[in-house]
């Protein structure tokens, strides 16, 4: 009676071990390269738009495609935001971003949704929390990925309604500005098993 039971259990145990190994192998880490990252923003205003950029401090996301889970953080230095005009930048930092008080913008990942994927590219959404101006709110970060071995090219475009995070609308009597900022990210990173 024990011998037939062993014959049945042995393959089941081997299969379970193989599945556990395969599941663990699905977890990966994507580390972003700050030197290969540009984050541009545009704020629409009366008769023109204000264009600028901000710097990535660091970014590393861990994820498991099959389970749809993600973790890690992308951090931006709010103090690095620049539009190229000193007086406008001073107003942006002192009155809108309040970057001396809130120097970090951070996105913390929680879940991963694969919209479309093949061997060379993917469209994804990373769901998590965006910390901005001292407040944290749910956020979905869309991205288009292109794979080349362990290297990943990343593009993302999204709109941030900054007033929802308690930032001041800088509109004045004759100057009207949008209550959102459009952001475009172009980055590169490396995929690795953790």
Phi, psi and omega per residue, in radians:
X1 nan -0.688 3.134
X2 -1.220 -0.653 -3.113
X3 -1.075 -0.840 3.095
X4 -1.092 -0.629 3.124
X5 -1.126 -0.692 3.095
X6 -1.111 -0.699 -3.141
X7 -1.097 -0.593 3.132
X8 -1.372 -0.754 -3.072
X9 -1.254 -0.586 -3.098
X10 -1.024 -0.886 3.106
X11 -1.125 -0.608 3.120
X12 -1.111 -0.766 3.115
X13 -1.113 -0.729 3.109
X14 -1.104 -0.743 3.136
X15 -1.124 -0.732 3.131
X16 -1.107 -0.718 3.106
X17 -1.104 -0.760 3.135
X18 -1.121 -0.731 3.121
X19 -1.130 -0.708 3.119
X20 -1.095 -0.713 3.092
X21 -1.133 -0.722 3.133
X22 -1.144 -0.720 3.134
X23 -1.115 -0.728 3.124
X24 -1.147 -0.594 -3.132
X25 -1.210 -0.321 -3.138
X26 -1.291 -0.384 3.140
X27 -1.299 2.292 -3.137
X28 -2.385 2.861 3.069
X29 -2.129 2.286 3.048
X30 -1.888 2.015 3.128
X31 -1.846 2.139 -3.121
X32 -1.448 2.568 3.123
X33 -1.749 1.880 -3.125
X34 -1.004 -0.589 -3.125
X35 -1.221 -0.397 -3.135
X36 -1.829 0.372 -3.074
X37 -2.098 2.282 2.977
X38 -2.125 2.340 3.086
X39 -2.139 1.909 -3.116
X40 -1.901 2.573 3.079
X41 -2.332 2.696 3.109
X42 -2.398 2.291 3.116
X43 -2.079 2.021 3.128
X44 -1.223 2.418 3.132
X45 -2.504 2.950 3.141
X46 -0.937 2.146 3.079
X47 1.166 -0.086 3.125
X48 -2.827 3.091 3.021
X49 -2.221 2.638 3.138
X50 -1.741 2.104 3.130
X51 -1.877 2.524 3.122
X52 -2.786 -3.030 3.125
X53 -2.543 2.851 3.116
X54 -2.516 2.716 -3.000
X55 -1.779 2.399 3.009
X56 -1.348 2.232 3.040
X57 -1.423 -0.933 -3.109
X58 -2.886 2.748 3.082
X59 -2.793 2.237 3.068
X60 -2.582 2.173 3.130
X61 -2.119 2.307 3.035
X62 -1.826 2.435 -3.100
X63 -2.681 2.756 3.045
X64 -2.240 1.886 -3.090
X65 -0.993 -0.793 -3.054
X66 -1.164 -0.720 -3.114
X67 -1.446 -0.341 -3.129
X68 1.296 0.352 3.135
X69 -1.782 2.676 3.125
X70 -2.600 2.763 3.055
X71 -2.694 3.095 -3.138
X72 1.858 -3.108 -2.998
X73 -2.550 2.549 2.958
X74 -2.018 2.136 -3.051
X75 -2.054 2.370 -3.118
X76 -2.148 2.461 3.088
X77 -1.534 1.809 -3.117
X78 -1.061 -0.502 -3.125
X79 -1.191 -0.278 -3.127
X80 -1.509 -0.063 -3.127
X81 -1.062 2.321 -3.095
X82 -2.565 2.445 3.046
X83 -1.972 -0.048 3.122
X84 1.555 -0.006 3.113
X85 -2.166 1.983 -2.989
X86 -0.983 -0.786 -3.087
X87 -1.177 -0.691 3.112
X88 -1.175 -0.708 3.129
X89 -1.115 -0.679 3.117
X90 -1.073 -0.787 3.100
X91 -1.098 -0.751 3.136
X92 -1.043 -0.787 -3.100
X93 -1.294 -0.688 -3.073
X94 -1.408 -0.716 -2.984
X95 -1.799 -0.468 -3.066
X96 -1.850 -1.186 -3.122
X97 -1.220 -0.526 -3.006
X98 0.833 0.903 -2.982
X99 -1.187 -0.372 3.048
X100 -1.171 -0.629 3.140
X101 -1.480 -0.611 -3.111
X102 -2.184 1.324 -3.016
X103 -1.321 -0.231 -3.076
X104 -2.033 2.433 2.921
X105 -2.015 2.230 -3.058
X106 -2.399 2.398 3.010
X107 -1.943 2.192 3.126
X108 -1.957 2.101 -3.062
X109 -1.375 2.552 3.090
X110 -2.278 -0.679 -3.103
X111 -2.463 2.773 3.126
X112 -2.195 2.298 3.070
X113 -2.125 2.132 3.085
X114 -1.552 2.032 3.127
X115 -1.444 -0.784 3.133
X116 -2.741 2.480 -3.119
X117 -2.653 2.475 2.933
X118 -2.432 -2.945 -3.046
X119 -1.153 -0.476 -3.034
X120 -1.890 -0.293 -3.036
X121 -2.679 2.882 3.096
X122 -2.702 2.620 2.933
X123 -1.962 2.178 -3.079
X124 -2.299 2.898 2.944
X125 -2.302 2.224 3.061
X126 -1.839 2.099 -3.118
X127 -1.736 2.440 -3.130
X128 -3.073 -2.498 -3.082
X129 -2.232 2.338 3.085
X130 -1.867 2.106 3.076
X131 -1.719 2.105 -3.069
X132 -2.593 2.266 3.076
X133 0.985 0.643 3.074
X134 1.386 0.056 3.122
X135 -2.120 2.599 3.130
X136 -2.090 2.269 -3.124
X137 -2.385 2.697 3.060
X138 -1.050 2.506 -3.099
X139 -2.611 2.529 3.045
X140 -2.035 2.148 -3.119
X141 -1.819 1.892 3.114
X142 -1.447 2.617 3.108
X143 -2.691 2.582 3.011
X144 -1.934 2.201 -3.085
X145 -2.006 2.514 3.008
X146 -2.238 2.223 -3.037
X147 -1.739 2.425 3.024
X148 -2.491 1.545 -3.017
X149 1.166 -2.208 3.111
X150 -1.602 0.006 3.101
X151 -1.554 2.492 -3.129
X152 -2.289 2.199 2.990
X153 -1.625 2.372 -3.006
X154 -2.226 2.344 3.010
X155 -2.305 2.422 3.126
X156 -2.598 2.411 3.054
X157 -2.341 2.372 -3.129
X158 -2.791 2.941 -3.106
X159 -2.065 2.266 3.134
X160 -1.938 2.007 3.068
X161 -1.385 1.402 -2.968
X162 -0.974 -0.508 3.141
X163 -1.166 -0.400 3.087
X164 -1.161 -0.350 3.111
X165 -1.679 0.224 3.060
X166 1.501 0.211 3.109
X167 -1.441 2.617 -3.102
X168 -1.275 2.383 2.998
X169 -1.333 2.032 -3.059
X170 -1.385 0.224 3.106
X171 -1.046 2.527 3.100
X172 -2.220 -3.006 -3.058
X173 -0.872 -0.943 -3.120
X174 -1.780 -0.301 -3.119
X175 -1.733 2.058 3.071
X176 -1.949 2.309 3.104
X177 -2.127 2.719 3.097
X178 -1.130 2.703 3.111
X179 -1.638 0.342 3.081
X180 -2.548 2.784 3.076
X181 -2.157 2.360 3.095
X182 -1.567 2.323 -3.074
X183 -2.133 2.410 3.062
X184 -2.269 2.217 -3.119
X185 -2.049 2.307 2.974
X186 -2.192 2.165 -3.034
X187 -2.551 3.007 3.041
X188 -2.451 2.608 -3.134
X189 -2.655 -3.130 -3.127
X190 -2.218 2.325 3.094
X191 -1.617 2.403 3.089
X192 -2.677 2.703 2.989
X193 -1.250 2.489 -3.101
X194 -1.187 nan nan
